[in-house]
Structures are given as C-alpha cells and as structure tokens.
Amino acid sequence: MYVLFEDAAKFMAGRIMSEAEASAQVELDSGKRVKVKSAHMLLKFDKPAPAVLLQDAAALSQTIELELAYECAPDEEFGFGDLAQDYFSASASTTEQVAALLRLHEAPHYFRRGSGKGRFRKAPAEIVQQALLAIEKKKQVQAQIEAWSAELIAGSCPVPIREQLYKILFRPDKNTPEYKAVVEASKSSQTAPLDLLQNAGAIASPWDFHWQRFMFDLFPKGTGFPPLQAPAITDDLPLAPVQAFSIDDSHTTEIDDALSLQGLGTGMVTVGIHIAAPGLALSPGSAIDQLGRARLSTVYMPGYKITMLPDSVVQAYTLIEGRDCPAVSLYVTFSEDTLEVQSAVTRLERVPILVNLRHDQLDERITREWLEGEDQSDHADVPVSRDTLAFYWRLAQTLKARREVVRGKPENFNRPDYSFKLERGSNDTPPAGDETVVIGTRKRGAPLDLMVAEAMILANSTWGQWMAQLGVPGIYRSQASLAPGVKVRMGTKALPHAGIGVPSYAWSTSPLRRYTDLVNQWQIIACAKHGATAALAAPFKPKDAELFSIISGFDAAYSAYNSVQSSMERYWTLRHVQQQSIEELDASLVKEMGGGTWLVRADTLPLMFSVMGAQSLARGARVRVRLADVDLMALDLRGTVIAHLDAEGQGAESEEVEDEDNLPAGPVTIAVDLNDSTPSHAT
C-alpha cells in the first residue's frame, strides 16, 4: 500500500511500512523512512508506483484547463478528488486525482486552500479577473525584458535603460524591468554589465561615465542655485589702518584670506590675518545658510569647481583687490628679533585690499634666494615690498620649526604638489573630457605657499584656543598622536592636533568654501562682540545637537568630495599619459600587494598604480616601469618593472601635514551581481 502526503508544501509518495492511529512509517523511493501524520495523508493507493504516479500526474496536470476546471468546480468547498470526478469522469483514476491536486495547488489565483489538507475553494470571480490581468501584465513585462536583453546583446541600448543607467549601476531597484534586462543580457552574453552597456553605446565616453556617476551620487538635483540676493553687512565697521594682500591660485574666486604687516623695523611687528566675513551678514537658518548647510564645502576638480555658495553671494563678501572689505581680523604682535608672540586681538572691521597676488604667476620669482637677499633681481612689478614678504618668509619658517618641535619630528616636503590646467575656453561649465591637460609641479613648502599655510594655522589655532577660553563651542580637528592608524577627528572640544603640532585647531579661515569655517566664524564673531559673555550670545551653545549634526554631515560630504577630486585628478593624469604617449616612467615602490604585485608611485606624476616584476626589491626602491594600456573607464593602469634604478631606494613615503590618507584613487570597479544581490561600486 502506498500513500500520497504533503510535507512542507511539497507532495511526496511512498510505501506504508507500518501504521498507527495517528501516523504511519513511510519508506520513500530513496530508502529514507519518514513519519507521516494521518492529517497529512491525502490519498492511499495500490498502483502505480509512487515515482511513476508523481511523474505521470505532473505531466497530466498541465493538460487541465484552469478556466474549465474553475467552471466545473462547485461553489462550496471541495476536495481534489471531487474536481477530478467532475473534470475527467466519475471513476477518475489515481493519476487523474493527483493531477487535479497538483493543478489546484499551483493555481492560487483560481483556487484557494480550504479548511483541510487537499481541500479547496473557488476564488471570487473579481479576484480571478484581477489575478489574470496581473499574470498577463507579468508576461508582457517579461517579454519586454527579453526584448531589451536581446537589444543589449546586439549592441544597442534601449532608451528606458539609458535613462536609468546610473541608477541601474549604482543604486538599483532590482524589481524594475530595466535592471532585470541588464542582468539577463549579462548572463546570456557572459559579459560584465559595464562592458555590456559600454558596447551597447549607453555610455558616451569614460569622462561622461565618471561625471554622470558623480552627479548621480552627490548632486542628483543638479548644481544650480535658486535666485538669492546676498544680504548686506549692516554693522558699522571701522576702517583698518593696513594695506592687505591675498595669495591664491589664479582660478580662485572665493578669496577668503588676506595678510597685512605693521611696525616693521620698530622692534614690534603686528601680523594681520584677515578673513572674509560672510558671518556678519548671514545667519543660521537663513535661505543662504541652508544652501551652505546642504553642500557643506566647495568641490574641486581639474578645470572646474562646484561652489558651496552662489557666485553672487561669494562676490559680495570675497576679499577682492581695490575694495574695503568687511573682515574678521586677527592681529598677532611679535617681537621682531625673537618672533615671540606678545599679544593677539580679534577685530571686526573693513580692510583695504591692496592686491590679490597669484602664486602660480609669482612662485618662480618670489623664491627663497630672492627673499633672503641672495638674488638681487628687481621685481618692481610685485606690489608688495620685498621686506614685507621676507618677514613673512622668516616668520613662516620659525612657526613651522616650532610646530615641528611639538610634533616630535619634522614635516617632510619631498614630493611636489601638482597642478592641472585644461586647455579650454572657460571654466564656467564642466569639461568635456577630451581637453588637453597640462600637469605642472610646485614644490611643497614654496615660500608663498608656506607663508599662507603658517598664517592660517596660526589663526585657526589662536581662535580655537580663544573660543575654548571663553566657553564658546566650536568645530575642531584633533589628532591624539602620530602613531600609525591614529586618524584626524572632528569634534566640539579644543583638543591637541599632533599632526600639525598645535594645542587646538578650529577651521575658521575659509568661510566662503567650507561650512565648518562659517559656523566657527559665527562663534568667533560672538566672542569679538561680547567677550566674557560670548557663550550666552553665540548661535551655538555648549553640547548643541546642531553642532554634532553639522560635524557628521560635513565629515561624510568632505570625504565624498575628496574622493571625487582624487578620481578626477586620476582621470586627467591618465589622459595626460595617453596624450603624451608616455610608455615608460620612473617610480618608487610603496607597498607590496601580494602575488608578486607592488603598488608604486610615479616620480613626476600624481599617479599610483600596480606593477609586476619587483619581487626582489624593498619598499622605497626606485624602478623604471613599462606601462600597459590605460583604462579610463576603470581608472586603471598597470605596468611591468624593466629596470632597477637603485637597490636601497631614496626614502619612504613623506608625511602629510595632517597625516591623512590623500592617496590618488585606485581603479574603479562596478559590478551588477548576476545572482541578484545588490550591485556595488567601489573606488
């Protein structure tokens, strides 16, 4: 005797070995014995054999027309045997009964499970109609998926997939037919999704891919600003008795900072550090503040930038030459001989801006030799006196040396900074990706660069300590030590920054470019206006949840923007390699990656990539590398070592001032998981 039973929504059959009142021991065709409760037994039979029965019934069930079965079935609850008798004949065979059971079970839109095993009830006619429409729609969608898949494989991208391209790649809804079509085409053609879409013409160019990906991730609503007018600064500000000058790149429009000098030759010299003062006009919660809070920082990349604030707002507060510009000024008085700090005071005032110097135009002339008198060239066209610049150069070196004592080791500037210039008519629109790129170098620690850097560190450290002394919270950057793995963190406490070598460090000198600096400027203005009672008047109070929210948002945005800048710089560096037909270059070994692969840093380009053939060398060794093909889509480059230039190397990696990870972006990988898990992308 055999029995058909249900187990975990599956129908099985086997020989009854023994039977009790509530259960039976059943042997399956596999030889396995199972205990089956009587309530789960659906049908006992003598023939055919279980395997034959299930096979024949499955085939027969597919011949049962569901519409006819629905008409034949009674309105009240019924058993599968009842339907078999109505559909086949009054003497329906075991195979026919089981076929009816299987068909009923697989058609829940027509028949719903009844009160017991093997019992069913007809679904209401309106539910059946809705279900049939849904099934038909599903068939049409599947047909569309198959058609789109065929188009992709044939090398053409359907418009709906093109419109959803970056969502499919980076943030997909896996239930959409567009996504499913890409997955199906990728499986069928055994082609990686990105290669498939590229072959189908969905991606106009590697640059377009990287740009659109960036916009999709960070600016899905575009980069435009609503029409807003910058409010005027209404404070009655005194005019400062100085002639200030700024030092920036030629492309800089957000001129946040300027310098001045008084008392040279008197024994007491006063250094003025003047910061643009949008905080005097903007207020937390205002419409313009909300724009800054949403973006949090200007985004930089070769040949283009996306500003934190509208240009009309920037131009209202920027320290442009020829104007008396509102500023938050820090005046630090030094002994001219020893350069010891004598006093520091903060003032809100109007500062006459004499000139906006551009260091990329002056670096080759304003040299160490010229500043120290070894070069007697007459740079009469430089509107700032040699004596003023020479004092700032001396001061910058002294401040740097003092910080290095606190750090416990010197800052090494043995790698240059690189500049990117795209040969194009205007920087007002995004690049097209095919422009000629010129990569220049500027040695770190160049005089003009160091003057500005040390002045800003002085201001950020001094103001950070001042806010802490007055009990006014700010946004600080701190680093507990220079030990490996100890990262720079942001918080509201004035903690030491070991990487810079200062007791506290609050970004405050770029309020037109970084939102944290604007927040700190509001706090500094409160300190300047209210002194000892500033904690009560400042916009942000101690333990203010808004400050922590700003820090969290800024950390995420700043990291994302740095990643974008690094990726874009890597793209243009690889374009430069292509444009200049560079086949070989010299590099230094940075890190062993395993499997005979090393990561190397190019000597004369801002480029890191992997090479083979350096197994016997040590970190820091210099090698000549033959380059393989450049992959602009993956931002990848590989090479092979063809010569060892030295055995010991010429020094390991130099340190960043803040010991932060500023390595160029590595290869980009994009994967749509063909097992239908979430697609991912990583840089």
Secondary structure, DSSP 8 states (H G I E B T S, - for coil): -EEEEEETTEEEEEEEEEE-SSEEEEE-TTS-EEEEEGGGEEEEESSS-HHHHHHHHHHHHTTS-HHHHHHHS-SS-EEHHHHHHHHT-TT--HHHHHHHHHHHHT-TTTEEE-SSTTEEEE--HHHHHHHHHHHHHHHHHHHHHHHHHHHHHTT---HHHHHTHHHHHHS--TTSHHHHHHHHHHHHHT--HHHHHHHTT-SS-HHHHHHHHHHHHH-TT-S-----------S---B-S--EEEEE-TT-----EEEEEE-TTSSEEEEEEEEE-GGGT--TTSHHHHHHHHH-B-EEETTEEE-SS-HHHHHHHS--TTSEEEEEEEEEEEETTT--EEEEEEEEEEEEEEEEEEHHHHTTTS-HHHHTTS-----TT-SS-HHHHHHHHHHHHHHHHHHHHHHTS-----SEEEEEEE--S-SSS---S-S-EEEEEEETT-HHHHHHHHHHHHHHHHHHHHHHHTT----EEEBS-SSTT---EEESS---BTTTTBS-----S-TTTBHHHHHHHHHHHHHHHHGGGHHHHSSS-TT-HHHHHHHHHHHHHHHHHHHHHHHHHHHHHHHHHHHTT--EEEEEEEEEEETTEEEEEESSSS-EEEEES-TT--TT-EEEEEE---BTTTTB-EEEEEEES-SS-S------TT----------EEE--TTSS--EEE-
